[in-house]
Amino acid sequence: MPEEALELLAVRADGVYIDATAGLGGHTGLIAQQLTTGVVIANDRDPKSLEMARRNTEQWSDRIRYCQGPFARLRESAAAAGIVKVDGLLADLGVSRYQLTAPERGFSFMADGPLDMRMDQTTGMTAADLVNHSDEKTIADLIYHLGEERRARNVARAIVRARPIRSTLHLADVVSRAVHRTGHLHPATKTFMALRMAVNEEPEELDHLLRIGPELLRSGGRMVVISFMSIDDRKVKERFRELGREGRATVLTKHPLQPAEAEVAGNPAARSAKLRGLEWK
Ligand SMILES: C[S@@+](CC[C@H](N)C(=O)[O-])C[C@H]1O[C@@H](n2cnc3c(N)ncnc32)[C@H](O)[C@@H]1O
């Protein structure tokens, strides 16, 4: 949904922008192309992705400041680039296709790799640390709440019995034996998603983004968020509505924008995308 996101952001050639989730630089590049005297901060917590974003956006690098850090430090990242208020902030939540498909990042059950799942591999606990050292109830609770997996207790029991879990495929195999396939989802989908969210503290990070992001906007500035998980979209919707009710912002999307059929046909992963925007008063 890059066109819809950019349209909602209403980029001005002399404006100041933050791409909070630069990934491989796709959106950053689209924003940078529209700037003349303006600037865009390309932020991502993943140093490897940011390096790729830097290479992919080299031709506009005079208008881009690259910052590595989580949403919790967005204000500091902007300040380090000499920026206090912005005309727009874009966030495209979740993980990128690169992160999901590179076996060495450990997000995927489609290929064997270390059970890592950290977006920033320089710091914090890996998914292996989590499954091998947490107690059974902690594992069950997070798979239930973050993954919305009804069989979370069975999965947690199977994980604890199979420890140490050595790799992504080892975990996928253990989970598949504990949960039977229903519908088209791989049995390990929800467990992998829950672990990824826990390892990267995604719910807490989204809370930071929804608190800090709007306050970085100058009057008339816009914040645009693309979510892929309903649990995220719900939070974005509620926070935007709250800011609207308080009279601090105008919600630009009464209903979320969703990708056109043609985009879904070319990129099935886009099917669940929801885009919301607000304008700061
Ligand atoms: C869906 S991808 C973005 C793709 C990007 N829009 C592009 O055009 O290439 C999401 C990116 O957000 C980053 N990310 C996710 N949560 C983050 C957080 N809490 N703080 C900073 N970056 C985050 C991930 O590392 C990933 O690179």
The ligand as an ORCA input file, in Angstrom:
! r2SCAN-3c Opt
* xyz 0 1
  C       7.411     -4.271      7.329
  S       9.075     -3.831      7.515
  C       9.180     -2.263      6.769
  C       9.494     -2.293      5.309
  C       9.738     -0.901      4.747
  N       8.560     -0.076      4.798
  C      10.288     -0.931      3.337
  O       9.740     -0.188      2.495
  O      11.251     -1.650      3.073
  C       9.164     -3.394      9.210
  C      10.509     -2.901      9.679
  O      10.294     -2.273     10.939
  C      11.338     -2.579     11.809
  N      10.786     -2.486     13.157
  C       9.796     -3.248     13.670
  N       9.552     -2.895     14.946
  C      10.393     -1.869     15.216
  C      10.594     -1.075     16.376
  N       9.915     -1.300     17.501
  N      11.507     -0.087     16.326
  C      12.200      0.150     15.170
  N      12.074     -0.608     14.059
  C      11.166     -1.594     14.078
  C      11.773     -3.973     11.423
  O      13.114     -4.203     11.792
  C      11.560     -3.977      9.904
  O      12.739     -3.679      9.217
*
